[in-house]
Amino acid sequence: MKILFYDAKSYDELSFNDQLPSYPDIEITFLKDDLDMHSAALSHGYDAVCAFVSSDVSAPVVKVLKDCGIKLILLRCAGFNNVDLDAAKKAGIRVMRVPGYSPETVAEHAMALALTVNRRIHKAYVKVRENDFSLSGLMGFNFYGKTAGIVGTGKIGVAMARICRGFGMNILAYDVYHNPELADFVTYVELPELFSKSDLISLHCPLTDDTYHLVNKDSIAIMKTGTILINTSRGALVNTTDLIEGIRAHKFFGVGLDVYEEEGDNVFEDRSDEILNHSTTARLLSFPNVMITSHQGFFTREALEAIATTSLDNAMCYINNTPSCNDVE
């Protein structure tokens, strides 16, 4: 099988090349360009493409892939909201993903963001580098004894709940499906109760029609004043305009975002020499209690190894014409 790998970074090539010797039936060509209408035509002569969360896998792109003879789309990520699944199904293209590469990786980053905005670590770092050893503006609060609200209790949500338990927090959760792994220490509630009672709210759910702008002016209104909000899932779970208004109204003690609505063109790119046109992102960065990272929640050695292995296993499932729980339908 010949796979065209889009938006390849140096760490992608390293992690996949480390695993390839165990998959002699697979050949990969790494391409720096991301998948879109223009680059899709480059897939002619390949059997599959490997795409990421930032790739454009819309219906027009799927049509080009079909015309090029592509039979398999390998998503090296858990999310698939960027894929037109109906178009892929009609085109006879199988779509597979990596649903659980390393739940602890993302959950640990979520907690890192929570601790950072709580204890103002990002501000303290800058102050001390400038020989300012004062404590003004750095006061946080104990997580111990407070309430954490986990929205989404799949593998990552479960890992986050366990971390919060380790901090001595009371844990509320919301999910359509109640995970039995959490029965001993998590209380499931409806979203309004979770929003109104939680001191820390962490989002760990997929982006669907039902979860689009889950955090908006109405849900923000019922949150506690002084809440910490963390999002390491999908940017569009949060209405950014409403979030900014909530920050300005001093609703949040801190906000930690590894994903945000305008991140598309910025993901994994160096824009340090550019003037960004996205005013919303600039406005978020202007607030002292907001911490933004560049979609790095997945970025550990263990996660990259798991992503490569699972993606290649998915390709072998296609080669052997075997079903897989990683199919996206």
ABEGO torsion letter per residue (X at the ends): XBBBBBGBBAAAAAAAAAAAAABAABBBBBBABBBBAAAAAAABGBABBBBBAABBABAAAAAAAAAAGBABBBBABABAAABBAAAAAAAGBBBBBBABABAAAAAAAAAAAAAAAAAGAAAAAAAAAAGBABABGABBBBABGBBBBBBEABAAAAAAAAAAAAAGBBBBBBBABBBAAAAAABBBBBAAAAAAABABBBBABBBBAAABGABBAAAAAABBBGBBBBBABBAAABBAAAAAAAAAAGABABBBBABBAAAAAABGBBAAABBBABAAAAAAAABAABBBBBGAAABBAAAAAAAAAAAAAAAAAAAAGBBBAABBX
